[in-house]
């Protein structure tokens, strides 16, 4: 635990230095002619985009002879989307789910065909939802039904602010639908029991990981696969990953914030920034950081890292994101109903 606390302290210090440095470089860029773009992203992508931005900046300089600086912003995906709508000067967004980008589109900042602008419905990488438990798995957690047992403390973020939390909820709901043959009364009862066991509900996925690992709370963390992989790679003696029988194909989405990119004259570099995510070099970096490359050949190179046999539902099984939000996550929706109970 002390080791993780030390890592978090170092990470926060580095993040502060990075933020200050990025602000200083952005100011310098405006006076030196260096191109600056801002990527507003979600919680668990911090480490990946630090590495990817350096890779892209090198590529762009070699290709065009022009210097580019990428400034990062991270937080819960829903909160990040709202920040862009409220004026955050993002040139691109790389968020946890398509619905968050659709909200920015509906605010008039992104063109309506954004989802078809890049390959794979503008999802250059995917992930899944797994369980992170402490070594030895004292509570013998193996599947979703183990999370509703008495005495099991669950950590998961809040779906009202976290994209990852929405994926968590949907994966559990789909499991319940299979167990109870789509009997919604029984499914809601199952979900009520699960969320009654949630002891801490952070605003974002990274905060939930910190609660579980740094603060030592809970018996199980419902986590992004990449967050769980990163934790186990850092502390192989302390944590292990449990793959449930059913999970969900999580598809984080990317888009150019056209309104801002047009004003900043960054459309061309913003497009190249997102297109480069699909190159072989970037796809391998994606795999190294625990995300699933959309390039299936490269994905197979990481078959020892991912459980590729897990049964995955997808967002289309729920009728798409608009249907999901209208049913589950609007005020007064199913989540409020079961969490209130």
N, C-alpha and C positions, 0 to 999 in steps of 0.2 A: 504493500500500500504506500509506504514511504517513497518507493521507487516511482510509482505512478504520480504521486503528488509532486515529486521533483520534476517529472516530465511535463506535468500541467503547468507548473511555475515557469519552466523554461519556455514552453509553448506560448504562454501568455506574454512573457517578456519579448519573445521573438515576434509575436503578433503585433505588440505595441511598437516595437522598432520598425517592423515592416510597414505598419500603417503610417507612422511618422515619415518613414523614408519614401513611401509611395506618394504622400502628400507633397513632400519636398520635390520629388522628381516630377510630379505632375505640374507643379509651379514652374520648375525649370524648363519643362517641355514646352510650356506656352511661350517662353521667351527664346528658346533655341530652335524651334521648328520641329522638334521631335513629336511624332504622332502619339497621342494618348487615347486609349480606349478604356472604358470601365465595364467590368464583368460583374453583374449582380447575381450571386449564386446562393445556394442553400448550404446548410450547416456542414455536412460531412465531406464536402468537396475541397476543403481548405488546402490540405496537403497536396492533393492531385493538381490543383490549378497553380500552386506555387511552382511545381515542376513543369507543368505543361506551358505555362506562360514563358518561362525561360527558353523552352524548346521552340515555341512559336516565334519569340522575339529574334532568336538566332536565325531561324528559317527565313523570316521576312526580311531581315537585313541582307542576307546572302542573295535572296531572290530579287529585291528591289533596290538595294543600296540605301534604304531608308530605315531609320531607327523608330521602333515603336515601343511604348511602355504600356503594359496592361496593369491596371489598378483593380484590386479585388474588393468585394464586399460579400459578407456571409451572414446568415441568420436563418431562422425558420422560414421555409419557402413561402408560406402564406404571408408572413410579415414582410418578406423581401418584395413580393409582388405589390403589396400595398404601398411600400416605400417608393417604388417606381411610379405608380399611379399618382402618388402625392408629390412627385417632383424629383426623386433621385435621378441623377443624370446618367443612367445606364445606356451604354451603346449596345450591349448584348445582355441577355438574361440566360442563365443556365440553371433552371429550377427543377424541383423534385417531381413535378407532374404537370401535364398539359393544361389542366384547368387554371392553374395560377397564371400561365401565359395568356390564356384566353381572357382572363379578367383584364390584363393589360391591353389586349387587343380591343376589348369592348370599351375601354377608356379612350380609344382612338390613337394609341401610341404605336401599335404594331399592325401591319397589313394583314388582311383577313386570310390570306393563303399561306401564312407562316408555317403551318404544319407540313406542307408539301415542299417547302423550299430546300430542305436537306433530306438525306436518305433516312429510311426507317422511321417515317413520321417525325423527322427532326429529333430523333433520339440516338445519339452516337454511341451510347453505352446503356446497359440495363443493369438491374440488380434484382434482389429478392429480399424476402423477410425471413429471418431466422431467429433462434433463441441463443442468447449468450448466458452461460451459467458458470459458476465457479467450479474449479477443478474438483472432480469427484461427484459433482451433480447430486448433492446431498438429498434434495427433494425428489430425485429421480424423474425429472421433467423430460418427457419424450415427445409429447404432442400437445395440441391446443387444449384438450380436455384436462390435462394436468394443471393448466393455469387457473382452473376454477376450483381446485381443491382447497379445503380449509387450511389456512396456515401458509399458503404460498403467496409471497409478496412479489408483485409484478411492477416493473418499471416500464413505462411507455410514454412518449410525449403526447401533447394535446392536438387532436386533429383540427381544432379551430385555428391553429397557428403553424402547424408542422405538416409538411407534405408527407414525410416519412410516417407520421402517425396515421394519416389517411390510408396509406398502403397497409399498415399494421391492422387497422380496423377491418378493412375489406378482406384481407387474408383470413382473419378469424371468422368473419361473417360467412365467407364461402365455405369454410370448414363446417360451420354449424349448419349451413344449408344442405350439405351432403349427409351430415349425421341425422338430421331431422326431416329429410325429404321435403325441404322448402316450407315446413310449417313455421310461419313467422312468429307465432306466439312462443314456441319453444326456442326458436333462434334468438329472440329478444331476451328470453330468460337466461339463456346461455351467456349472451353478451353482458347482461346485467351482472351475472356472477363473476365474469372475468374482470369487468371494470370495478367491481366492488373490492377486488384484490389488488387494484392499482394503488400503491402507497404514495407515489410521487408522479406528477404529470408535468414535465417541463415543457417549455414553449417550443423547443427544437430537439432534433435527434442528438446533436452533440451534447446538449445539456443533459439529456437522459443518460448518455454514456458516462458522462462525468459523475452523475448521481450514483450510478451503479458501481463504477470502477473506483473513482477517487473517494467518494463519500461512503462506499461500502454498504449502500442501502439496497434492499431487495434480494430476492432469490433468483430472479430471471429478468433479463432485459430483452424486450422485443425490439429487434435491431435491424437496420440495414445490414445486408450481408457484408458489405465492404467495411462497415464500422466494426463488426464482429471479427472479421479477418484481421484487421489492423490491430485490434486488442490482443488477439491470440498470438499473432506474430511478435508483438512486443513482450508479452508475458505468457509464454507457452506453459509455464509451470503453474499458472494461477487461474486460467480460464479455458473453457472449451465451448465449441459450437454444437448446438443440437439443431438438426434440420427436421422440421415438422413434416408430417405425411403430406400435407397440402400447404402450398404457399402461393405467392402471386408474382407474376412478372412485372416488376416495377420499371417503368419507362420514364426516366428523367428527360425533360425536353429542353431544347435550346432555340433561341430566336434572336434576330436583330430587332432592337427597339428603333423602328424606322424613323419616328418623329425626332428622336434625339440624334441618331446617326446622320440624318439629313442636315440638321442644324450644325452638327460638329464636323461635317464633311468627312465622316468616317465610314460610310457605307461600304466602300471597297475593302478596307482593312478588316472591318467587322465581319464581312462575309468570308474572307479568307481565314480569319481566326476560327470561325465555326466549321468551315469546310476542312480545315487541317486536322480536326478531331477524327476524321474518317481515314486518314492516311495510316499505312501500316505501322510507322514509327509511333504515332500517337495511340493507335489501338493497342499496341504492346504496352505502352506506358499505362493505359487504362487498366489492362489486366494486372499489371504490377501493383497498382494501387487498390486492387480488390473489386473493381467494377467489371462487369461482363462485357467484353468487346462485342459489337454488333457484327463484326467480321467473323463469320462462323469458323473459318479456317484458323484464325488467330485465337478464337475462343478455345478451340481444342488444344492449343498449346498450353493452356492453363487448366486443363481438365483435372489436375491434381489439387487445384485450389478451390474449385467450385463443385458443388453437388449438382451435377448435370442431370441426375435421374429423378430429382424431386418433381412431383406433380405441381404444375403451375397453372393457376387460372390467370385471366387477364382482364383488363378494364372492360373489354367488350362483353364479357360474361355478365356485367352489371348494367349494360345498356349505354356505356360511355360516361364521360365525366359529368356532363350536364345532368343526366339522370341520377348519377351518384350523389351529386351535391344537393339536388332538389329533394332527394329522399333522406339522405343520411346527415348532412353536415350544415344545412341551413339552420337558423335559429328555430327551435321547436321540432327539428327533424329527429330521426331515429337515435342519433347519438345523444342528443339532449334528453330524449325520453329514457333511454336505458341508463345513462349516467346519473340522471336525476333519481332514478329508482335505486 
